[in-house]
Amino acid sequence: MTSTKKVTHYAVILVLHLVGVHTRHATVSFGAPPLPSRPFLAVWNVPSDRCGPDFGVDLNLDSYNIVFNPDLRWNGTYMTIFYSQQMGLYPYYDDNNLPINGGIPQVVNMTAHLAKAAGDITTLISDPDFRGLAVIDWEGWKLVWNRNWDAKAIYKNASRALVQKRHPDWPKEKIEAVAKQEFETAARTMFTETIHLAQKLRPKARWGYYLFPDCYNYKKYMYNGTAGYNCPEIELERNDQIQWLFQDSTALYPSIYLSSRFERTEDSRWFVHFRLKEAFRMRATRTKQDIPVYAYTRFVYEDTREYLTKWDMVHTMGQAADMGADGIVIWGDYLDGRTKEACLKLQSYLQTTLGPYIFNITTTAARCSQQHCSGHGRCVLATGSHGNHDVISNVIDTKGNFIRYTIDSSSFGKLIGKYDNNVNNVMSRSGGFYHMVPTCKCYPGWKGETCNHKG
């Protein structure tokens, strides 16, 4: 164990004693409810708690198979998210370029940071037996030095200045090299020790960092002679540099948010497809047990706040289910439930579009699991294990047509009736549907093509 690791390890132990938590007692059950056992989960992370009590607008989320915290709060029984000011002494520069908590990770007192983080965790997740999703949202700076560009270049400048102050006679090249090394080392220590502490305090939670992994595929570029939204090779290499983060996490939370420039275009499917594919790739690098992938999605376009079209719901939420993700986290901000007008608008969208669609994909996933994977695995319709756009297009078109065929049904009864009681028959029928049988991703403890053997 290196000296840095020893210091932070002992800091964690000290903090656990200070807050009265001993790791040998950390798994004692207090009866907290687990997340529902479903092949594909849709979890509500929208602060819509005012809609019912203040404005009399019932969103009726349970009718659509959506998992939500009691009172529809951001944080609660099934879902908790920690922003930068809610988890320790996270360093960053504010909008006025003023340093908060020192600005950069190299100057943070880790013992003080972990002590505050312990208090934040036990306050925001008061139940020691919490078994929901626990997300740390730290977006001020990037773990990889070379990803801190544009506005984030301030973190590199501050890191250089820190080294130059100690060694004013050093050449720029040496200052750059040492600044990079110190920044990335301190960043790793902060991320690693924070999530280790979180896991000791709330060991049954599904801990991970929002937006990891990312692959920066926001622009089309030429890949093997074809213009597409593949993740650039340099970004795949940079994700390889932070494999340790995925080793330490107990869930992955990539983002598949869309902007309006993707609206009603084929680009949205490829943008989302390759982001999810990268999440599965990084999960596969783990040497420990498999962990779930929950894709963060929104029901609005980020820049316009207009609701997603059915087309783009297929390419985000639907594609996450097709590719074998464990679920989606539906995120929203305070504007989504701030006024009665906003709540009524959201209620209407849920009733007519979003709710039936989520009910559709969660029910389809459950039936496919039972009929094709013996109830011991989830169906995967598009793994993205190859780069053949034509094949993937056919797969996505099939599910897209299937979804568009069923989503306009006037009632859930008619919606489910169109499944013909056999997902495989529906997905392999002729008359415009691509002949395809799903594969199974077996749950831990099961194996075989249809997950019917223990092992």
N, C-alpha and C positions, 0 to 999 in steps of 0.2 A: 504494500500500500504506500503510495507516495505521500509526501508530507502534506500536500494540499488536501488529498483525500482523507488523511488522518484528521486534520483540523475540522473539516466539514462533517466527517463521520461523528466525531466527538461532540460537535455542535448540535447535531441532530439528537444524540442521546441526551445531552444536557437539556435541550428544549423539551423533549418528551418527559423528562423528570419534572421540569418546571411546571408543565401543564397537567401533571399527574397521570400520564399515560405510560404504561409499560408494554413493550411489544409482545410479551408473552400473554398478555390479557387482551390484546387488540381484537381478537376474533370472537369475543363473547357476544352471543346473539341477544338482541333486545326486541326482536319481533318486527322489524321494519318490513313493509311489503316489498317484494322484489318486482322488477319490471315484468309485465306479462310475458309469458312464454309463447312467442309467435315467430314464425320464420322471417317476417319482415315487420319492423316496428316503425311507427310514425310518432315522434315525440314532439309535443308542443312546447316551444320555448319563446312564447310571445307574452309580454306583460299586458294581458287583457283582463286583469282582475277587476277593473272598474265597470266593465260592460254589464255584468249582472246586477250587483248591488247598487251602483250609482245611476245606471241608465236603463235598467230593466230589459236588457238585451241578452237573451240566452243563446250562447253559441252552440250548445248541445254537442260538444265534441265527442262524447262517448258514442254517439250514434254513427260516427264515421270511423270507428276503430282507432281513434287518435288518443294516445297516452298523454295525460296532462297532470300538472301539479294541482292539488286542492287550491281553490280560489283563483286558479289560472295565473299564478304568479310566476315570475322568471325563475325563482329558486324555491325548491320544495321537495316533496317526497320522491319524485322520480327524476328530477332534472335540476342541476345547479351549475351556474356558470360564474367564474371568478374573473372580474375585470382587473386591470392593472392596479387600481387603488384598493382592491379588496383582497390582495394576496401578497402579504409581506411588504418589503421595501423595494418594489420593482423600480429600477432606475430608467429614466427617459427624459427627453426634452419636450417641454410643452409647446403650445402654438406660438409662444413668444420667444422661443429658443432659450428658455430658462431651464437649467437642470433641476430635475426633481429626483430626490434620493441620490444625488451625485451625478445623475445623467447617464453614466456608463457602468457596466457591471464590475469593472476592476476596482472601483472605490467603495463598493457596498460592504458594510460590516455583515458578514454572513450569519454570525450568531444572532445579531439583532434582527436580521431579516427573517431567519427561521423562527425566532420567538414570536414575532408579529404574525407570520404566516400560520403558526400553530393556533394562535388565538383567532385568526380570521377563519380558519377551517372549522374549528369547533363551534364558532358562532354561527356561521352560515349553514353548516351541516351539523346540527345539534345532536342528531341520532348517531351513536357509534356504530349502529348496524345498517347504516345507509347503503342501499344496494343499487342506486340509480346511476345516471350519467353525471360525471363530475368533470367539467371542462375549464381549463385555465386559458384565458384569452389575453395573451401578451403579444401585442403587435407593434410596439414602439420601435424595435430594431430587430434585425435578423441575426440568427446564430452564425451564419457563414459570412465572413468579412466582406467578400465581394458582392454580396446581395444588398449591401447597404449603399444604394445609389440614390440619386436625386435628393429629396428632402432628408433621407436617412444618412447622407454623407456626413452629417454633423457628428455622428457617432465615431466615424473614422477620424475626423479632424480632432475631436476631443481626445481620442486614444493616442494620436500622434503627439498632441501637445503634452500629454501626461508623460510620455517617454522623453520628449525633448527637454522638458523641465528638469528631469533627472540627469540627462546626458546632453547638454547643449552643444557639445563638440562632436557628436556623432554625425555621420553623413546621412542624407535623406534615406538612402536605401536600407541602412541598418535600422533607423527609426521606424520605417515602414514595416520591416519584417518583425521587429519586436512588438510593435503596437498591434499588429495582426495576431501574433501569437498570444499576447496577454489578453486581448479582447475575447478571442475565441475560447481560451481556457477558462476565463472568468464566466463567460456566458454559459459554457457547458456546466460548470460547477453550480451556477444558480439554477438552471433548469433541472439538473439531475437531483440535487439535494432537495429542491422544493417538492418534486414529485415523489421522491423517496419518503419524505416526511409525511406527505399527504396519504400515501399508501399505508404508512404505519398507523396514522390516526384514524383513517377510514378505509380499512383494508378490503372491504367488499365493493367499494365504489369502482366504476369504470373510468379511470383517470386518463386524461390525455390533454394535449395542447391543441387548441383550435387552429385550423389552417395548415396542420402538418399531416402528410407532406403536401407541399405546393410544388408546381412545376412551371409556373410562369408561361403558360401557353396561350397568352392573350392575343397573339398575332399569328397570322398564317405565315408559314415559311416552307421552303422546298425541302422535302424529306423523301429520299429515294426517288426523286424525279416527280413527286406529286406534292402540290400545295395543300397543306392541311394544318390541323391544330395539334399535331404531335408535340409532346414535351421536348424542348430542345435538349440535345445530348449534354450540353454543359450543365444544365439544371439537374439532369439525372445524376451526373457525377457529383454535383454539390449535395444532393440528397444522400448519396452514398457516404459522404463525409460526416453526416449526422445520423448514421445508423444507430448509434448509441441511444438516441432519443426514442426510437421505435422499440428498442430493447427494453427501455425503462417504462414505457407507457403500457396501460392495460386496455386501451381503446384508441382508435385513430379517428380524427375528426377533420377530414378534408372538406374544402368548401367548393360547392358547385353553383354559387350565385351567378345569375345572368344579368348583363346590362341590356338595354333596349337595342343595341346594335345587333344582337343575336336574334331578335324577335322574328319569328316565323321564317327562319332561314335554316338551311342544313347545317350551318356552322355551329349551332347550339349543340347538336348531338355529338359532334366531334370534339368540341371544347370539353364537354362533360365526360365523354367517354375516356379520353386520355388522362384526365385528372383522376378519375376513379381507377383506371388501370395502374397509374403510378402508386396510388394508395395500396392496392393489392400487391404490387411489386415490393414495396417497402415492408409490408407486413410479412411477406415471404422471406425477408432477410433475417427475421428473428430466429434466435436459437432456442428461445423459450416456447411455451405453449402458444397456440393460436390466440389471437385477440380479435374482437369485433371491429368492424368499420361502420361508422355512422356518418353519412354525408350531410353536411350542413347545407340547407337549401332555404330559399325565401319564396314567398308566393307573389312577390312583386319584383319588377326590374329595378335594380339598385339605383339607377340614375333618374328614372321618371316616376317611380313608385306606382306605376300602373300594374294591375294584376297580370300574372302570367296567363298566356293563352293556353288552351288545351294542348296545342302543338308542343309548347315548351314545357308543360308539365310532363308530357311523355318523355321528353329528352332529359329531364332532370330527375324527378321522383321516380318515374317509371323505369328509366334506364338504370338507376341505382338498384332497383329491385331485380331487373333483368340480369345484371352483372354479378349478383350475389352478395350485395352489401347487406349487413345485418339490419340496417334501417336508415332512416333520415331524421335529422333534427330540423324542425321547421322553426326558423328564427324570425323574430320581428322586434321592432323597437317600440318605444312608448307612444309614438304617433299612431300606431295601429289600434290602440284602445283608449286614446286620450279623451275623446268626445263621444257623445251619443251618435252623432253622424258617422264617425269613424267605425263605431261598433256595429251600427246598422248596415253599413256598407260591407264590412267584413262578414257579418251574418249572412247577407245575401249571397256573397261570393262562396261561402262555405256551403250553403244550401243548394246552389245551382251548379257549382263547378268543382271547387276544391274538395269538399267533403265526399261527394260521390266518387270522385277519382281515387282518393286515398282508400276509401272503403273497397273500391274495386281491386286495387293492387294488393292490399293486405289480405283480402279474401282469396284472391287468385293464388297468392303465395302460399297461404295456408292449405288450400285444396291441393295444389301441386305437390306440396310437401307430403301430404297424406297419401296421395294416389301414386306418386312416382318415387318418393324417397322414404317410404315406410314410416313417415312421421318423424324420422331421425335425421333429417337434413333439409337443406333448402334447395330449391330449383335454381339453376343458373342457365340463362338463355343466351347470354353473350359475355364470354369471359374476357375477350380482348387478348387472348394469348397469342394471337397472330396479328399481322398488320394488313390483312386483306380487307380493304375497304368495301369491296363488293359483297363479300359474305356478311360482314358486320351490318352493312346497309340492309340486306335482305332480312336479317334477324330483327333489326330495329323496326323496319317497315312492317314486318309481320305483327309485332306486338303493338306498334302504333296503330295499325289498322284495326286490330282487335279491340284496343282501348277506345278508339274513336267510334267503333261500332256499338260498344256497350255503354259508353258514358252518357249518351243522350237519353237513356231509358228514363221513364217518368217515375219509376219507383225502384227501391232496392230489390223487390221481388222479381221484377222483370229483368233487372240488371243481372242478378244471379242466375235467373232462368236461362239466360243466353250462354251459360257455361256448358250446357248439355250434360251436366253432372260429371264431366270428365275433361280436365284441363288438357290432357294429352291429345284427345280427339279434336278438340277445338284448335289446338296449335298445329295439328298435322293435316287438317282437312284440306281438300282441294277447293277450287273456286276462288283463287286469288291469294290464298294463304300459303306461305312458304312451308314446305315439308320439313319439320324440325321437331326433335324430341329433346327436352331439357336434360342436362346432366345434373348430378347431385353433388352438393358440397356437404359432406356428412358432419354432424355435430361430434364433439369430442366423445370418444368411447364407442363410435360406430364406424363401420367401413363397408365396402362393397359398392357396386354400381348403383344399387338402390338403397344403400345404408341399412341393410337388413342383417348385418352380422356385427356382433360385439367384438371390440378389439381396439 
